[in-house]
Amino acid sequence: MKILQILESPLPITSPGANAMVDFAGLTTTAVAVVSDQMREGKPLVGFGFGSIGRWAVGGILRDRMIPRLVAADPADLRDDCGLVDPFRCWDVAMRNEKPGGHGDRASAMGALDMALWDLRSKAEELPLYRLLANRFRSGVADADVAVYAAGGYYVPGKGVEALVDELKGYLDLGYRETKIKIGAASLAEDLARIEAAVATMGGGDRVAVDANGRFDIQTALTYAKALEPFKLRWFEEAGDPLDFRLQAVLAEHYDGPLATGENLFSSQDARNLLRYGGMRADRDILQFDCGLAYGLPDYLRTLDIMHSHGWSPRSVHPHGGHQMSLHLAAGLGLGGNESYPGVFQPLGGFADNSEIKDGRVTLPDVPGVGLELKGDLWNWLNDTFDA
C-alpha cells in the first residue's frame, strides 16, 4: 500500500453565536484527504480528516512541513509488517525536525492529518475505526454505545431565557438527557437566571454543565463557584485560562462539585502538567482532551498512559469536539462519554445523519473508517473539494 497524494483545504464551519471569549463568525478548520493506491469499487481508497472544531485552519503548516515530509519519504518507511500504511510511522515522519514545545496550531495540523490516516487505515482493514482501536488497545472490547451530551446555550444577540429553554427542549426531543451551556459573557445575575432555567428544563443540576471558556480571573472564578455550588451541576468547565494550573488548583480547593478542563491542552506534556499541578480530582473531575487538536491518536495514547500513572480512569475523559473521531475514541478506548453539537458547527457538528440518540446514548454505524461519508453535507463538501 502506498500514499499517492495528500490534499488539504480550509473547511468553513457555520455556527452563529459566541462563548465568553470569541464569536464564531467565519470560522474554519482544515480538512485533509490522503489518497492511496488501493482501489475500492473502481475508485482510490481515500482517508479523510479535519482539525476538530473551534480553532482556525492551519493549512500552511501542513503544506510547508508535514505533507512534504510524507511525500518525500520512502513508501516502505510508512508501512508496517502487514504492508499497509501505518499511522504511527507516518506520525513519526511528519513530525521529524519539529522542536519540543510550542503546542499550538502545529498540534491541530498533525491532528487533522492523523485522523485522515486512521480513516484510511481502518478502511483498508474494512473495520469501523472504533473496532480497530478496540482490537489493538482493548483486547477487542468496544463499548456498544456512548453517553453523549448536547453542547449549546451560546450567546446570541436577542436570545433570552425563553429561547434558551426552547433550545434545550429541542435537545430533549432529540434524545439527549444532559446539556452544557455557556457562562461568563453576561453578568452573574443573568447567567444564574439562564442556569436556573436550564436546570428546571433538563430535570436537575446533574444534567447541566456550564462552560466559561477560560474567561475568569481567580477572584471571578471563586465568585461564580460560590454561586454555582447550590445547583450541584454536572460540571463547571474551564473557569480560567487553560494553562493557569494554579487557578484550577485553587478553584478545586473551594468548589466541591466536578470541574472540567483540557480541551485547550494540545499535548501529552501539558496534560501531565495539568494532572501534576492543576489540583484535578480523579474521583469526580472531567478531562476533555480532543484528539483532533492534540497531535492525533499517537499522542492521545500517551496522554491516557499518563492519566493511568496518576490514578485516573479513561472513563473520566469526555472528549471535546462533538465529532465522529472523538466518538470512535470513546467507544474503542473505553472513555466516559462524548460531546455533541447537534445544532451548531455544521457540517462537522453531530454524528452520522442516521445516528439516533436514545436516552442520552448513541451507537456507531458499522461502516469502515470514521464515517465522514455518512454526514451528507460534509460528504458533499469533501467530494466537491477533493474530487473524492
C-alpha positions in Angstrom: 0.0 0.0 0.0 1.3 3.5 -0.9 0.2 7.1 -0.4 -0.2 8.7 -3.8 -1.2 12.2 -2.7 -2.1 14.3 0.3 -4.5 17.2 -0.1 -5.7 19.9 2.3 -8.2 22.7 2.3 -9.8 25.1 4.7 -13.3 24.0 5.6 -15.9 26.7 6.5 -17.9 26.0 9.6 -21.4 27.6 10.0 -22.1 28.5 13.6 -24.0 31.5 14.9 -23.4 32.8 18.4 -20.5 33.2 20.8 -19.0 32.0 24.0 -17.5 34.1 26.7 -14.3 34.7 24.7 -14.9 34.5 21.0 -17.7 34.5 18.4 -17.6 32.0 15.6 -18.3 34.2 12.5 -16.3 33.0 9.6 -14.7 30.1 11.5 -12.8 27.5 9.5 -10.9 24.3 10.2 -8.5 22.3 8.0 -9.7 19.2 6.1 -7.3 16.6 4.8 -7.6 13.8 2.2 -4.9 11.1 2.0 -5.2 9.3 -1.4 -3.8 5.7 -1.6 -3.1 3.3 -4.5 -5.7 0.9 -3.1 -8.9 0.6 -5.1 -12.5 0.1 -3.8 -15.4 -0.1 -6.3 -13.2 1.4 -9.0 -12.0 4.4 -7.0 -8.9 5.0 -5.0 -9.2 4.4 -1.3 -9.1 7.8 0.5 -8.8 8.7 4.2 -10.4 12.0 5.3 -9.7 14.0 8.5 -10.1 17.5 9.9 -8.6 19.5 12.7 -11.6 19.4 15.1 -13.8 22.4 15.9 -13.1 25.7 17.5 -9.7 26.6 16.1 -8.8 28.1 12.7 -7.5 26.4 9.6 -3.8 25.5 9.7 -3.1 24.6 6.1 0.3 26.3 5.9 1.9 24.0 8.5 0.7 21.0 6.5 1.7 22.4 3.1 5.1 23.6 4.2 6.3 20.9 6.5 4.2 17.8 7.3 2.9 16.8 3.9 6.3 17.3 2.1 7.9 15.0 4.6 5.5 12.2 4.0 5.6 12.7 0.2 9.4 12.6 0.2 9.6 9.5 2.4 10.4 6.0 1.1 6.9 4.3 0.9 8.4 1.4 2.8 9.1 3.6 5.8 5.4 4.4 6.0 4.2 0.8 6.0 4.0 -1.8 8.8 4.6 -5.5 8.6 1.1 -6.0 7.1 2.1 -3.9 4.1 -0.5 -1.2 5.0 0.1 2.5 5.6 0.9 2.8 9.3 -0.4 6.0 11.0 2.2 5.6 13.7 5.1 5.5 11.3 3.5 8.3 9.3 3.3 10.4 12.5 7.0 9.9 13.2 7.9 11.0 9.7 5.5 14.0 9.6 6.9 15.2 13.0 10.6 15.0 12.1 12.6 18.1 13.0 9.8 19.6 15.0 11.2 21.2 18.1 9.7 20.3 21.5 7.2 22.7 23.0 5.0 25.2 21.2 1.9 23.0 21.2 -0.4 25.3 19.3 -1.6 25.2 15.7 1.0 22.5 14.9 -0.9 20.1 17.1 -4.1 20.8 15.2 -2.4 20.3 11.8 -1.0 16.9 12.9 -4.4 16.0 14.4 -6.1 16.6 11.0 -3.5 14.6 9.1 -3.6 11.8 11.7 -7.4 11.5 11.5 -7.2 11.0 7.8 -4.5 8.4 8.2 -6.6 6.4 10.7 -9.6 6.7 8.4 -7.6 5.3 5.6 -6.1 2.5 7.7 -9.5 1.4 9.1 -11.0 1.5 5.6 -8.1 -0.7 4.4 -8.9 -3.2 7.1 -12.6 -2.9 6.4 -13.4 -2.0 10.0 -15.1 0.9 11.8 -12.3 2.8 13.5 -13.7 2.1 17.0 -13.4 -1.6 16.4 -9.9 -1.3 15.0 -8.9 0.7 18.2 -10.6 -1.8 20.5 -8.8 -4.7 18.8 -5.4 -3.0 19.1 -5.7 -1.4 22.5 -8.5 -3.0 24.5 -8.4 -6.7 23.8 -11.2 -6.5 21.3 -13.7 -5.0 23.8 -15.6 -2.0 22.4 -18.5 -0.1 24.1 -21.8 -0.9 22.5 -22.9 2.7 22.8 -21.5 6.0 24.2 -23.0 8.6 26.5 -23.4 12.0 24.8 -24.4 15.4 25.9 -25.7 18.3 23.8 -23.4 21.3 23.9 -25.2 24.6 23.2 -26.5 27.6 25.1 -24.4 30.0 23.2 -24.8 33.7 23.5 -26.7 35.2 20.5 -27.9 38.8 20.4 -31.6 39.0 21.4 -31.6 35.4 22.7 -33.1 35.4 26.1 -34.0 32.7 28.7 -37.2 31.7 26.8 -35.2 31.0 23.6 -32.6 29.0 25.7 -35.4 26.9 27.2 -36.8 26.2 23.7 -33.3 25.1 22.6 -32.9 22.7 25.5 -36.4 21.3 24.9 -35.3 20.5 21.4 -32.3 18.6 22.7 -34.6 16.5 25.0 -36.8 15.8 22.0 -33.7 14.5 20.1 -33.0 12.0 22.9 -30.3 13.9 24.9 -30.6 13.9 28.6 -27.7 16.2 29.6 -26.6 19.5 28.2 -23.9 22.2 28.5 -24.5 26.0 28.3 -22.1 28.9 28.2 -21.5 31.4 31.0 -19.2 34.3 31.5 -20.3 36.7 28.7 -23.2 38.1 30.8 -23.5 39.3 34.3 -23.5 36.8 37.1 -27.2 37.5 37.7 -28.1 36.9 34.1 -26.0 33.7 34.0 -27.7 32.4 37.1 -31.1 33.0 35.5 -30.1 31.1 32.5 -28.7 28.2 34.7 -31.9 28.1 36.8 -34.0 27.8 33.6 -31.7 25.1 32.2 -31.8 23.0 35.4 -35.6 23.3 35.5 -35.9 22.3 31.8 -33.5 19.4 32.0 -34.8 18.0 35.3 -31.9 18.6 37.6 -28.5 20.2 38.1 -26.7 16.9 37.5 -28.0 17.2 33.9 -26.5 20.6 33.2 -22.8 21.6 32.8 -21.6 25.2 32.4 -18.6 26.4 30.5 -16.8 29.8 31.0 -14.3 29.1 28.1 -11.4 30.4 30.2 -12.9 33.9 30.8 -12.4 34.3 34.6 -9.6 35.5 36.7 -9.2 33.7 40.0 -11.5 36.0 42.1 -14.3 35.9 39.5 -13.9 32.1 39.3 -14.3 31.8 43.0 -17.3 34.1 43.0 -19.0 32.0 40.4 -18.1 28.8 42.2 -19.9 30.0 45.3 -23.0 30.9 43.3 -23.0 27.6 41.4 -22.5 25.3 44.3 -26.2 25.0 45.3 -27.1 23.8 41.8 -25.0 20.7 42.1 -24.2 20.9 38.4 -22.8 18.1 36.2 -19.6 20.2 36.0 -18.1 23.7 35.9 -15.8 23.9 32.9 -12.7 25.9 32.1 -13.2 28.7 34.6 -9.8 30.3 33.7 -7.1 30.2 31.2 -6.4 26.6 30.3 -2.7 26.9 31.3 -3.4 28.6 34.6 -3.0 25.5 36.6 -2.7 27.5 39.9 -6.2 29.0 39.3 -7.5 25.5 38.6 -6.0 24.1 41.8 -7.3 27.0 44.0 -10.7 26.6 42.5 -10.7 22.8 43.3 -9.9 23.8 46.9 -13.1 25.9 47.1 -15.6 24.1 44.9 -16.7 20.6 45.8 -18.6 19.9 42.6 -17.0 18.4 39.5 -14.6 20.6 37.4 -13.8 20.0 33.8 -11.0 21.2 31.6 -8.4 20.0 29.0 -9.9 20.8 25.6 -7.3 23.6 25.0 -4.4 21.5 26.1 -2.7 20.2 23.0 -0.1 17.7 24.1 0.6 14.9 26.5 3.1 17.1 28.2 0.5 19.7 29.0 -1.9 17.0 30.1 0.8 15.7 32.5 1.3 19.2 33.9 -2.4 19.6 34.5 -2.5 16.4 36.5 0.6 17.3 38.4 -0.2 20.9 39.2 -3.9 21.7 38.5 -5.4 20.2 41.6 -7.7 17.9 39.5 -9.5 15.2 41.4 -9.7 11.8 39.9 -12.8 10.8 41.9 -15.1 13.5 40.3 -13.4 15.8 37.7 -13.7 15.5 33.9 -10.9 15.7 31.3 -11.8 16.9 27.8 -8.7 16.3 25.6 -9.5 16.5 21.9 -7.5 14.2 19.7 -8.1 16.4 16.6 -6.5 19.4 18.4 -3.7 17.5 20.1 -1.4 15.7 17.6 -3.8 12.8 16.9 -4.0 9.4 18.3 -0.3 8.6 19.0 0.0 11.4 21.5 -3.5 10.8 22.8 -2.5 7.3 23.8 0.5 8.8 25.7 -2.0 11.1 27.5 -4.1 8.1 28.5 -0.9 6.4 29.8 -0.1 9.5 31.9 -3.6 9.5 33.3 -3.3 5.9 34.3 0.0 6.6 36.1 -1.7 9.4 38.1 -4.6 7.2 39.1 -7.2 8.3 36.6 -9.6 6.1 34.7 -10.2 6.6 31.0 -13.9 6.9 31.9 -13.0 10.4 33.3 -12.4 11.5 29.7 -15.3 13.2 27.8 -13.6 14.5 24.6 -14.3 17.9 23.3 -15.3 18.5 19.7 -18.7 16.9 19.2 -17.4 14.9 16.2 -17.1 11.4 14.9 -13.4 10.9 15.6 -13.9 11.6 19.3 -16.9 9.3 19.3 -14.8 6.4 17.8 -12.1 7.0 20.5 -14.8 6.9 23.2 -16.3 3.6 22.0 -13.0 2.0 21.1 -10.8 3.1 24.1 -13.5 3.0 26.8 -13.8 6.7 27.5 -16.5 8.1 29.7 -18.6 9.9 27.0 -18.5 12.4 24.3 -19.6 16.0 23.5 -22.2 16.5 20.7 -23.0 19.6 18.7 -26.5 18.8 17.4 -27.3 22.4 16.2 -24.0 24.2 15.6 -20.6 24.0 13.9 -22.0 22.4 10.7 -21.2 20.5 8.7 -19.0 18.8 11.3 -21.2 19.0 14.4 -23.1 15.9 15.4 -22.6 12.4 14.2 -23.8 10.4 11.2 -27.1 11.6 9.7 -28.7 8.3 10.6 -27.4 8.2 14.2 -30.2 8.2 16.8 -29.8 9.4 20.3 -31.7 7.2 22.8 -31.9 8.2 26.4 -28.6 10.1 26.1 -26.6 7.5 24.4 -25.6 6.8 20.7 -24.4 3.8 18.8 -21.8 3.9 16.0 -22.5 2.9 12.4 -20.9 -0.4 11.3 -19.1 1.0 8.3 -15.3 1.1 7.7 -13.4 4.2 8.7 -14.5 7.2 10.7 -17.7 7.5 8.7 -17.5 11.1 7.5 -19.2 10.0 4.3 -22.4 9.4 6.4 -22.8 13.2 7.1 -24.5 14.3 3.9 -23.5 18.0 3.9 -19.9 17.2 4.9 -19.6 14.4 2.3 -20.8 16.7 -0.4 -18.2 19.3 0.6 -15.4 16.7 0.7 -16.5 15.2 -2.6 -16.6 18.6 -4.3 -13.3 19.9 -2.8 -11.2 16.8 -3.2 -13.0 15.1 -6.1 -13.4 12.0 -3.9 
